[in-house]
Amino acid sequence: MNEYRLEKSRVLQGFERAAPDYEANAVVVREIRARLLERLDYLAIDPKVVLDLGAASGFSALKLSKRYPRAGILCLDIAPAMIAAVPAADRIRGMCADAAAMPLPDASVDLIFSNLMLPWCDDLDAVLVECCRVLRPHGAFSFATFGPDTLKELRQAWRTVDDYEHVHPFFDMHDIGDALMRAGFAEPVMDVEEVRATYTDVAGLLRDLRGMGSLNALPGRRRGLSGRSALRRLGAAYETHRDDSVLPATFEVVYGQAWGPLPGRQQTRDGVTRIPIDSIPHR
């Protein structure tokens, strides 16, 4: 697997800062979320409890609540500021927690919806094991994540400026599929597509990345701010990618759906205080 480590405090810092204006600024996130929501049409499922994993400010939860009018929607995110922004609405509840240690009972969720949370989890196996644990038998997991070609233009441009790591490597689709099987999921199906955003200059791309909470959380990153000279060199290097008067930014998006384990094959985890699932309102 394409392994890498992230500093969780840095991940948290990025999303805490982005929370107040997240929905307005996260243009790429909104586009991918819309496509992921469309993919739910392929699931023959009538869930009672839906987990929006990596819920951010809760916009997905509103969409999920309309799609599944009898379900309770649980928004889980690691950033307190994001959970504070989740709308107060019937059947929607926010919870601040780590995806690798969810305070939920075993086999308590019918559907997990996760839009671009997995890129921020360096221990992919731990998170997927937790997802499998909380899913009921025959429950569904639907997600979108970034593949390794994401921001390839930015990665190439930075390599002409210095030797630091500036762009996360991300997990390959095949590695994700293998991790799903190791976690106990059944029948994983994945596909990949490229989403292309365009900018007038590299500064606009960097602003958008900050707006969607994307701070560099790699341990090998440059410490401190990049100087004006480095940013000028970055801009000049990125200019080699200009096409039809705009600068492209590629996002390789991996979509996946998988099913929870068969009865009797559910994994369990001891020593964790769990919130009773009945406390999540549904009809």
C-alpha positions as CSV (number, residue, x, y, z in Angstrom):
1,M,0.0,0.0,0.0
2,N,1.1,3.6,-0.6
3,E,1.8,4.4,3.0
4,Y,2.3,7.8,4.5
5,R,1.8,9.5,7.8
6,L,-0.2,12.6,8.6
7,E,0.0,14.9,11.6
8,K,-3.6,14.7,13.0
9,S,-3.2,18.1,14.8
10,R,-2.4,19.7,11.4
11,V,-5.4,18.0,9.7
12,L,-7.6,19.3,12.5
13,Q,-6.2,22.8,12.3
14,G,-7.0,23.0,8.6
15,F,-10.7,22.0,9.0
16,E,-11.1,24.2,12.1
17,R,-10.0,27.2,10.2
18,A,-12.1,26.4,7.2
19,A,-15.3,25.7,9.1
20,P,-16.9,29.2,9.1
21,D,-17.0,29.5,5.3
22,Y,-16.6,25.9,4.3
23,E,-19.7,25.4,2.3
24,A,-19.1,28.6,0.3
25,N,-15.4,27.9,-0.4
26,A,-15.3,24.1,-0.9
27,V,-16.2,24.2,-4.6
28,V,-14.5,20.9,-5.6
29,V,-16.0,19.2,-2.5
30,R,-19.5,20.2,-3.5
31,E,-19.1,18.9,-7.0
32,I,-17.8,15.5,-5.9
33,R,-20.5,15.3,-3.2
34,A,-23.2,15.8,-5.8
35,R,-21.8,13.0,-7.9
36,L,-21.5,10.7,-4.8
37,L,-25.1,11.4,-3.9
38,E,-26.2,10.4,-7.4
39,R,-24.5,7.0,-6.9
40,L,-26.8,6.2,-4.0
41,D,-29.5,5.6,-6.7
42,Y,-27.8,2.3,-7.3
43,L,-28.3,1.1,-3.7
44,A,-31.6,-0.7,-3.0
45,I,-31.6,0.3,0.7
46,D,-34.1,1.9,3.1
47,P,-31.9,2.8,6.0
48,K,-33.0,3.6,9.5
49,V,-29.7,5.1,10.6
50,V,-27.3,6.9,8.2
51,L,-23.8,7.9,9.2
52,D,-22.3,10.9,7.4
53,L,-18.6,10.2,8.0
54,G,-16.4,13.3,7.7
55,A,-19.6,15.3,7.6
56,A,-17.9,18.8,7.7
57,S,-20.6,21.4,8.2
58,G,-23.5,19.1,7.5
59,F,-24.7,20.0,4.0
60,S,-24.6,16.3,3.0
61,A,-26.8,15.4,6.0
62,L,-29.5,17.7,4.7
63,K,-29.5,16.0,1.3
64,L,-29.4,12.6,3.0
65,S,-32.3,13.5,5.2
66,K,-34.5,14.4,2.2
67,R,-33.4,11.2,0.4
68,Y,-34.2,9.0,3.3
69,P,-37.1,10.7,5.1
70,R,-37.5,7.9,7.7
71,A,-33.9,7.8,8.7
72,G,-31.9,9.4,11.5
73,I,-28.7,11.1,10.2
74,L,-25.6,11.1,12.3
75,C,-22.9,13.6,11.3
76,L,-19.5,12.6,12.6
77,D,-16.4,14.8,12.1
78,I,-13.1,15.2,13.9
79,A,-13.3,19.1,13.9
80,P,-15.4,20.6,16.7
81,A,-16.0,23.8,14.6
82,M,-17.5,21.7,11.8
83,I,-19.8,19.9,14.1
84,A,-20.9,23.2,15.6
85,A,-21.9,24.3,12.1
86,V,-24.1,21.3,11.5
87,P,-27.7,22.5,11.0
88,A,-30.2,22.0,13.8
89,A,-32.8,19.9,11.9
90,D,-35.2,17.1,12.6
91,R,-33.5,13.7,12.6
92,I,-29.9,15.2,12.3
93,R,-27.4,14.9,15.0
94,G,-23.7,16.0,15.2
95,M,-20.9,14.1,16.9
96,C,-17.3,15.1,17.2
97,A,-15.1,11.9,17.0
98,D,-12.2,10.2,15.3
99,A,-13.2,7.9,12.4
100,A,-10.7,5.4,13.6
101,A,-12.4,5.1,17.0
102,M,-16.1,5.8,16.6
103,P,-18.2,5.8,19.8
104,L,-20.9,3.8,18.2
105,P,-22.2,0.3,19.0
106,D,-21.3,-2.7,16.8
107,A,-23.7,-3.3,13.9
108,S,-25.7,-0.1,14.5
109,V,-25.7,1.8,11.2
110,D,-27.4,0.9,7.9
111,L,-25.6,3.2,5.5
112,I,-22.2,5.1,5.8
113,F,-21.8,8.0,3.4
114,S,-18.4,9.5,3.3
115,N,-17.3,12.3,0.9
116,L,-13.6,13.0,0.9
117,M,-12.8,12.0,4.5
118,L,-10.5,9.1,3.6
119,P,-7.7,11.3,2.2
120,W,-7.2,12.6,5.7
121,C,-6.8,9.2,7.3
122,D,-3.3,7.9,7.2
123,D,-4.3,4.6,8.9
124,L,-6.7,3.5,6.2
125,D,-7.1,-0.1,7.6
126,A,-8.1,1.2,11.0
127,V,-10.8,3.4,9.7
128,L,-12.2,0.8,7.3
129,V,-12.3,-1.8,10.1
130,E,-14.3,0.7,12.2
131,C,-16.7,1.3,9.3
132,C,-17.2,-2.4,8.9
133,R,-17.7,-2.8,12.7
134,V,-20.5,-0.3,13.0
135,L,-22.3,-1.4,9.8
136,R,-25.2,-3.8,10.2
137,P,-25.1,-7.0,8.2
138,H,-26.0,-6.1,4.6
139,G,-25.5,-2.4,5.3
140,A,-23.8,-0.3,2.7
141,F,-20.7,1.9,2.6
142,S,-20.6,4.6,-0.1
143,F,-17.5,6.9,-0.4
144,A,-15.4,9.2,-2.5
145,T,-11.7,9.8,-2.0
146,F,-8.7,11.1,-3.9
147,G,-6.4,9.0,-5.9
148,P,-2.6,9.6,-6.4
149,D,-2.9,11.7,-9.5
150,T,-4.8,14.4,-7.5
151,L,-3.1,17.8,-7.8
152,K,-0.4,16.3,-10.1
153,E,0.3,19.7,-11.6
154,L,0.8,21.3,-8.2
155,R,3.1,18.5,-7.2
156,Q,5.2,18.8,-10.3
157,A,5.5,22.5,-9.9
158,W,6.6,22.4,-6.3
159,R,9.3,19.9,-7.2
160,T,11.0,22.6,-9.3
161,V,11.0,24.9,-6.2
162,D,12.4,22.8,-3.3
163,D,12.8,19.3,-2.0
164,Y,10.0,19.4,0.6
165,E,6.8,17.4,0.4
166,H,3.9,19.7,-0.5
167,V,1.1,17.4,-1.8
168,H,-0.2,14.3,-0.2
169,P,0.4,11.0,-2.1
170,F,-3.1,9.6,-1.5
171,F,-4.1,5.9,-1.8
172,D,-4.4,4.1,-5.0
173,M,-7.8,2.6,-6.0
174,H,-6.4,-1.0,-5.9
175,D,-4.9,-0.5,-2.4
176,I,-8.3,0.8,-1.2
177,G,-10.0,-2.3,-2.6
178,D,-7.5,-4.6,-0.9
179,A,-8.1,-2.7,2.4
180,L,-11.8,-3.0,2.1
181,M,-11.5,-6.8,1.8
182,R,-9.1,-7.0,4.7
183,A,-11.6,-5.0,6.8
184,G,-14.3,-7.6,6.1
185,F,-16.4,-5.7,3.5
186,A,-18.2,-7.8,0.8
187,E,-18.4,-7.1,-2.9
188,P,-16.6,-3.8,-3.1
189,V,-17.1,-2.0,-6.4
190,M,-15.0,1.1,-7.4
191,D,-14.6,3.4,-10.3
192,V,-12.4,6.4,-10.9
193,E,-12.7,9.7,-12.8
194,E,-10.9,13.0,-13.2
195,V,-12.5,16.2,-12.1
196,R,-10.7,19.2,-13.5
197,A,-10.9,22.6,-11.9
198,T,-9.5,25.7,-13.6
199,Y,-7.9,28.9,-12.3
200,T,-6.5,32.2,-13.6
201,D,-3.4,31.8,-11.4
202,V,-1.9,29.4,-8.8
203,A,-2.8,31.8,-5.9
204,G,-6.5,31.0,-6.7
205,L,-5.8,27.3,-6.4
206,L,-4.0,27.7,-3.1
207,R,-6.9,29.8,-1.7
208,D,-9.4,27.1,-2.7
209,L,-7.4,24.4,-1.1
210,R,-7.2,26.3,2.2
211,G,-10.9,27.0,1.9
212,M,-11.7,23.3,1.8
213,G,-9.5,22.7,4.8
214,S,-6.5,21.2,2.9
215,L,-3.4,22.1,4.8
216,N,-0.2,20.1,4.2
217,A,-0.1,17.6,7.1
218,L,2.9,15.6,6.0
219,P,5.7,15.3,8.5
220,G,8.2,16.1,5.8
221,R,6.6,19.4,4.9
222,R,8.4,22.7,5.0
223,R,8.0,24.3,8.4
224,G,6.9,27.9,8.3
225,L,5.6,30.0,5.4
226,S,7.0,29.8,1.9
227,G,8.6,33.1,1.0
228,R,7.6,35.3,-1.9
229,S,10.5,34.1,-4.0
230,A,9.4,30.5,-3.6
231,L,5.8,31.4,-4.5
232,R,7.0,33.3,-7.6
233,R,8.9,30.2,-8.7
234,L,5.9,28.0,-8.0
235,G,3.7,30.2,-10.2
236,A,6.3,30.2,-13.0
237,A,6.6,26.4,-12.9
238,Y,2.8,26.0,-12.9
239,E,2.5,28.2,-16.0
240,T,3.9,25.3,-18.1
241,H,0.5,23.6,-17.5
242,R,-1.6,26.6,-18.8
243,D,-4.2,25.4,-21.3
244,D,-6.7,27.6,-23.2
245,S,-5.7,30.6,-21.0
246,V,-6.5,28.8,-17.7
247,L,-4.4,26.8,-15.2
248,P,-5.9,23.3,-14.7
249,A,-5.9,21.4,-11.4
250,T,-6.6,17.7,-11.6
251,F,-8.5,15.8,-8.9
252,E,-8.5,12.0,-9.4
253,V,-11.7,10.9,-7.7
254,V,-12.2,7.3,-6.6
255,Y,-15.8,6.3,-5.9
256,G,-16.5,3.1,-4.0
257,Q,-19.5,1.1,-2.7
258,A,-19.2,-2.0,-0.5
259,W,-21.5,-4.1,1.7
260,G,-21.2,-4.9,5.4
261,P,-20.2,-8.4,6.6
262,L,-22.6,-11.3,6.7
263,P,-24.2,-12.1,10.0
264,G,-21.7,-13.8,12.4
265,R,-18.7,-12.2,10.7
266,Q,-19.0,-8.7,12.4
267,Q,-15.9,-7.4,14.0
268,T,-16.2,-6.1,17.6
269,R,-14.1,-3.7,19.6
270,D,-13.8,-3.6,23.4
271,G,-12.9,-0.8,25.9
272,V,-14.8,2.0,24.1
273,T,-17.6,4.0,25.6
274,R,-20.4,3.9,23.0
275,I,-23.5,6.1,22.5
276,P,-26.7,4.1,22.3
277,I,-27.9,4.2,18.7
278,D,-31.5,4.8,19.9
279,S,-30.4,8.3,20.9
280,I,-30.2,9.1,17.2
281,P,-33.7,10.3,16.3
282,H,-35.5,8.6,13.4
283,R,-39.1,7.9,12.5
